[in-house]
Amino acid sequence: MERTLIKDLRDHVGKTVTIMGWVSVRRDQGKMVFLDIRDATGSVQTVVLPKSPALDTAKELAREFVVEVEGEVSARPAQNVNSDVPNGDIEVAVSGIQILNSSETPPFDITVDTAALNEEVRLKYRYVDLRSERMQRIIRLRSEFVHACREFLHERGFVEIETPLLTESTPEGSRDFVVPSRLHKGKFYALPQSPQQYKQLLMAGGFERYFQLARAVRDEDLRSDRGFEHTQIDIEMSFVEEGDVMRLIEEMVVQTAEQLGRHIAQKPFPRFTFADAMERFGTDKFDMRTEEEKINGALSFAWVYRFPFFEQAPDGQWTFTHNPFSAPIPEHAELLLKKERIGDILTAQYDLVCNGFEVGGGSIRAHRAELLRATYEVMGHSPEEIESRVGHMLKAFSLGTPPHGGIALGVERLVMTLAGEEHLREVQAFPMTRGGQTSVMSAPKELSDAQLQELGITFQKPPRHE
Ligand code: ASP
């Protein structure tokens, strides 16, 4: 018989249906057995009555068995309606059960909140954890959020384009994960810290409006809100100024968050220059919510812009604060070209903050070769180094690249704020452990000697310290 989803059972009162799912709870009362059955759409109480041919099978069942259950849907009598649980007003009287798979005793109880469980156990059995109500809700929220953003962007003429994963190291201010090349022994690809250069090259390629749900991989110290991998809604637009990007992103964030039923504390989002933010809050990732707004789960967004372009290391060396591909604000282009008052040069960078987190950042880019070259000269690179690092960008800029700018929004950080969660692992299906180990599987791990040989890799024994 055709499967009926649990969410649709109420439309079938008085009829016999087949449902498929997991046994959440079994209550054996001797002569009859109650089974709470769960599928991806909901949960319902079923009852195996004393004379049911399914009674023997019902006795074999335990938590997390996968079953196909046939039975008649009935409305519960008024005095038995349980309004505390979903579908508490209906019940299925079971006439047949087929076991589709048995289950060993699950490693933990998923009918309660799993957030406080030991992380290692939880991630080793992540697929069991994902069945819990809270994880289902958050991962589905993530999907809805991403879907809403995609729709918003498609409606406005953005083209979704994937960029390579095996690529060249790009300076994003973090350490690269590298992949050895078999064909070119001794050489390495880098996994993208972001699609920064490719998205700019797509502007050179005439698309004008690009986006991608991009995976970004950075070898950074792990924190509760930062992992090795994250996803960003990566956007780039041609013929725009900073206000254009900020307005569009603000519209997208407001529309999608409100569509998901969230309250936004202040619209339009307040804007602070970096200098104002530092003076007012002492940080550029501030939380403006009142106590009441915190309790109500409001989202308090703000823009921070006009950041210093460069900062100086103790040895006097200048480096970029955010993104070497950014442009200076137009009034400061001359300073950059003449390399004067480096510390005063402001960049057309804008960051989006929400409830104390940085949830996005982007900039108007340098699209003329002399500006990007000057940026690298300020950072002390020789003409040869500049050619080797960004020669391809300088070349693209000399072949008709339009003015452009963009932004990347962190999906995990946004979903964390939307869901009121404080840990990255709550919003990724298969996060890393704090120690940098994959969920369920056990990477990183050694390669076989044959693999190492094929890649031309030998290891030096670490020096022994007696
Ligand atoms: N590439 C930047 C990042 O990943 C974002 C951007 O400037 O668009 O943080």
Residues whose N, C-alpha, C, O or C-beta is under 5 A from the ligand:
A	BS01	LIG	Q193 S194 Q196 I235 N323 G361 G362 S363 G406 I407 A408
